[in-house]
């Protein structure tokens, strides 16, 4: 069975490149911008770009998600997601924070070892919201029986290699119906 990713993601061309870059870009410890070779979409941006963005828009925090323990272990130099959050860039104007709220990830993957990471959330308080408080939590154990809503063994993950030819043939089949 091959995944039909065209349902999940729009074609990454034209005006769709901007949301693609926003959704799939990741922080890096290296200054500047570079292609995100791991995801094959989006960019890697360094602390200099975080500083420029925070300063330009008079912000103190950038809070992002969508990068769990499995993705982080492949990224040299960045802190792991063991506590459910990291401060990736600590620059003069503020911080770039990555938060991940799924503890014991991957949740349904019976075929590989779990990461035993904690999940986390952030509490922001007025008036300036610049001093985030982090709350980490563990997964419920023993884990209750829950069936995934999809066949995880045959559906590609966003961080797995995609077979572009399969996507193209699925789009052609959908267009012919």
Secondary structure by P-SEA (a helix, b strand, c coil): cccccccccccccccaaaaaaaacbbbbcccccccccccccbbbbcaaaaaaaaaaacccbbbbccccaaaaaaccccccccccccccccccccbbbbbbccccccccccccccccbbbbbbbbbcccccbbbbbbbbccccccbbbbccccccccccccccaaaaaaaaaaaaaac
